[in-house]
Amino acid sequence: MLWLINIGAFFRWLFKGCKTKLRDELHGMGEPTWGPSINFENFVIGLLADIVIIVLFIIVGCAISIF
């Protein structure tokens, strides 16, 4: 579960345009924007990013097996 928070923190840092410090995002420092805490927001973003990555692997794997 910690890896989902770290992945979410990385993508959140990218979404902000790398204007904040990655260390602050990883440690959950700052004000949450839409959730109860930054760690919760990072968890949700990490979960969504992992779902997208898994779906892409499945689609690419199916496309490769067809050809």
N, C-alpha and C positions, 0 to 999 in steps of 0.2 A: 504494500500500500504506500510505503514511503517513496517508491520509485514513481508512482503515479503523481505524487505531489511534486517531485523534482522535475518530471517531464512537463507538468502543468506550469510550474514556475518558469521553466525555460521558454515555453511558448507564450506565456503571459509577458515575459520580458521582451520577446520578439514583437508581440502585438503593440507594446508601448513604444516601439521604435528604438529600443536599446537606450532609452534616455535615463532609466534608473539603473541602479547597481544590481547585477545578477545575484550577488550575495544577499541583498535585502529581500529579493523575491524568494530565494531559497529558504531563508529563515523566517519568512512571513512577517516582515516588518513593514509597516505602513497602514494605510486605511483601506479597508475592503470597499469595493465599488458596488457589488450587487449581492453578495452573500454575507453570512454571519461572520466569517473570518477569511483572511487571505489564504490560509491553508485549505479551507473548504473550497474556495474558488479554484485554487491550483489543482486540487484533487479532481474537480469536475472537468476542468480543461484537460488535464492529463488523461482522464478516462475517455473523453471524446476524441482526443488525439490518438489514443491507442486503438479505439474502435475504427477510426478512419484508416489507420495504418494496416490493421488486420484485414479490413475489407479490401484495401488495395492489393495486398498480398494474395488474397483469394482470387480477385479479378485477374491479376497478372498471371497467377498460376493456371487458371482456367484458359486464359488466352494462349499461353505457351503450350498447353496440352492439346489445344485444338489444332494449332499449326504444327 
